[in-house]
């Protein structure tokens, strides 16, 4: 009832333990707190909070328009309703190295388990679009070092994302991944890999956990969890998938209202009221309320 029973510190420790376990962690992206609760109910390992989803939720493109305050605030709303660890997209750290350090502390304060900071220039763009530009290795490393220096909870995960594969090729991505680990990154997010062999090459280059981004309609083929596990990937995210499914269903529902005048034909596609009430623990709130208001005032 209300919020998570586990503390932020406990969820971070759990995230670290599971990343070290050797199993592949499946982490779908939540588009709001309710979808985070559904991810937990369905037995997944964590919740991802995508910058692209946060931008879209505001009706904006994913080009660095959101602020640290907006991202941390929405992240806090999502993290506090789930017992699962949460990983959030912190774009480029929202500025220069000092900003990256502040970003880490604001995200820690939001109760989130970890973040990733990328090496694109400001303003950034979606990682699966053409025309990206990356900063120099020196600047990318300074962002990560500043983030690590800003961290207060040693279990808070600082992941480095590199977009250099699309700019300078796979060898450059391997070299940069190594350098970002040397700068203090706890994990590596190689964006827009083209094949399992490329994921395997990054895996071989570093001795920290590696993330695979299985976003639809992008540069990467949609590999299965078995395929990703076979090349040693530690964590897979599905950042925008639930939002895409929900918006596709919403679009079809609106078309049905226009065409048929009601949604009767789509009732079997909807989450039933009973299932919603179970997910939000409606009965627990009712019981709590009844236990509190058990007195009467005599006149």
N, C-alpha and C positions, 0 to 999 in steps of 0.2 A: 504494500500500500504506500501511497505517496512516492517516495524516491528509493533508490537502491539501498539495500542494507549493508553492502560492502563499502568500505571507505575507498577513496581515490587511491590511497597508498596501497591498499590490499589488491586492488585491481591491477595496478602497475606491477606489483610483485608477481601476480599470477600471469600477467602477459609475458614477463621475462622468463618465467619457468616454462611456459608453454612454447615459447620460441626456442628454448634450449632443448626441448623434448625430442626433437627430430621429426615430429609429425607435421604435416602440412596444415596450417591454420586457414580456415575458410572465413573470410571477413566481408560480407556484403555491405554495401553502402546504404545508410538510412537517409531518407529525405525529410524525416521529422521524428520527434520522440516516439510517436505511436509505432512507426515502422521499425524503430530500434527494439521496441518490446516484442514485436513479431519475430524479428531476427533471433532474439534470445529464445522465444518460445519454440522456434523451429530447430533449436539445437546447434546453432552455429557457434564459432569460436570467438568472435569479436564483432565489433561494429565499426565500419569505416565512415568518416564524415568528409565528403568530397567538396572541394572548392567549386567545382563545376556545378554541383547540385545546389550549393548555397547561393551561387550567382543566379542560377536558373530560378530558384525559389523567389528571388527578388525581381525576376523578370529581366535579368541582365546577362550579357554574354560573359564567358569565362576569360576575361582579358585583364585581370588584376584590378577590377573596380571595387571589390569588397574591401572593407577595412578590418584591421585586427579586432576592433571592438565588436563588429558584426559577427565575425567568424568565432571569436571566443564566446560570445553570448549564445549563439545558436549551438555551438559545441557543448556548452554547459547544459543547455536544455535537454540535449540528447543523452549526454553521458550520465546525468543524474537519475534517469529512469530505468537504467539497465544494470544488471550485475556483471555484464560482460566488459572486458577492456575495450577502450575506444582509441582509434588512430585517426588523426585529423590532418587535413591538407593545409599547410601554412604557407603555400605559395613560395615566394622568394624570401620569406622572413619579414615581409612588410617594410623593407628599407635596407639600410646598410647594416654592418655587423652589430652596432649597438641596438638597432631595432630588432635584430634577430634574437639578442639576449632578452630583450623585454618581451618579445613574442613568446619565448619559452616560459617565462614566468607567468604571463597572462593565461597561457594555455594550461599550465600547471594549476593555477588558481581556479580554472574552470572545471577541474576534476577529471581531465582527460588523461589517457595513459601514455600517449606518445604523439609525435608529429613528424612530418617530413618537410624539409626545406629543399628547394630546387635550385639549379644553377642557370636558370634563364635570366635574361636581362629584365629590368623593370621598364614598362609593364610587360608581364608575361602573357602567354597565350596557351590555349589548350595543347596538351602534350602530343596529341595525335593529328594536329594540323601542320601543314607545310609552312615554311618561312620562319621557323623558330630561330632565335639567336641565343647563344649562351655567353655567360661572362667568362673571363679568364679563370684558369685553374686557381690562381692566387686569390681572387675574390671569392670564388666558390668555397675554397678551403677556409677563408677567414669567416665566412658566414657560419660554417659548421663549428669552428673553434669558438666563436662568440656564443653560439647556441649552447654548446657544452659548458662554457664558463658561466652562463646564466642559469644553468640548471641547479635546483636545490634538492630535489628528490633524486637520488642516484638511480632509482628504478624507472624514472621517466625516460621513455625511449626517444632518442634523437636519430632519425633516419635521414640519410642524404639521398635526394633524388637527382639523377643526372639525365639531361635531355640531349647529351652530346652525340649519341648514336646517330640521330637524324641529321646532324650537322657535319660531323667529321668521321663517322664510321665506328665500327665495332671495336677496333683496337683502341681508339681514343676513349671509348666508354670503359673498357677494361682498365686503362691507365688511370682515368679519372676516378673510377670506383676505388681503386687501391689508394689513391691520394686522399680521398675523402674519408676513408677508414683511418688512415694515418692522422688525419685532422681531428679524429675523435668520434666519427659516426658509428652508431651502434648497429646500423643495418643499412642496406643499399636498395634503392628503388631505381632500377634501370628502365627508363621509359621508352616505349615504342620499339621493343624488340621484335624482330621479324620472324624468328623461328625458335624451335626448342634448342637448337644448337647454339643460338646466340644467348639464350638464358643459361645454358650450360657453361658457356665461356665466361660469363660474369660470375657464375657460381664458383668456377675454378680460380678466378682471380682474387677472391676475397675469402676471409675466414669468419665473416659475420653473416647473420640472416639476410636472405635476398627475397624481395617481393616481386610478384608478377601482377601486372595490371591487365585484367581480362575485361576491358571495356569494349562494348559492341561498336561496330562501324568504324573501327580505328585501324592502326597500322599492324597490330598484332593479330594473329590467328587466335580463335577462341579455343585454347587448349583445355583438355579435361584436367581434373584434379589428379588423376592417375598419371597423365603425361607430365604434368608439372612436378609431381612428386618424384618421378623417375629421373629427373635431372637435378634433384636436390633443392628445389624451391621450398622456402619455409613458410611463405604467407602469400595468399592470393586474394586480391580485392576485386569486387564487382561494383565499381563506384557509382554508376548512374543507372544500373539495371532496374532497380525497383522503381525509380522515378519514371523511367521509360515505359515500363509495364503499366504503371498507374496512369500516366498521361495518355497512353494508347487506349486503355479502357475508358478513361474519361471522354476522350474524343468519340469513341464508338457510342457511348451512352448519349452524348449530346446529339449525335446524328440520329440515333434511334428515337429520341423525343421528337425531333423534327419530322422524321418519316412516319412514325406510328402514333404519336400523340401521348405515349406513356412508356414506362420502362418495364412493363409486365414481361416482355419477352426476354429480359436480361436479368430477372431476379436470381436465377441460379448461378450467375456469375458474381454476385455481390457477396461481401462478407455479411453474414447474418447478424442481426442485432445481438443475439445470444453470444455469438463468438466475440463480438466487440466487447460486450460487457465482461466476458471472461478475461479477455486480454487486459482490460484496464482495471480488473479486480473490483468491479462494481459492488459485489456482495460484501467484500471486506470493508468498504467505505460505509455501506449501510449498517453493518454490524457495529462498527466503531461509533457511528453516530448514535445508534440506539443505546449503546452502553454508556455514552456520555450523558445523554438526556434521559436519565432514569428517575429523576426527581419531579416532584410537583410542589407547587406553592399553594398552601391553604389560605383561603380568604376568610 
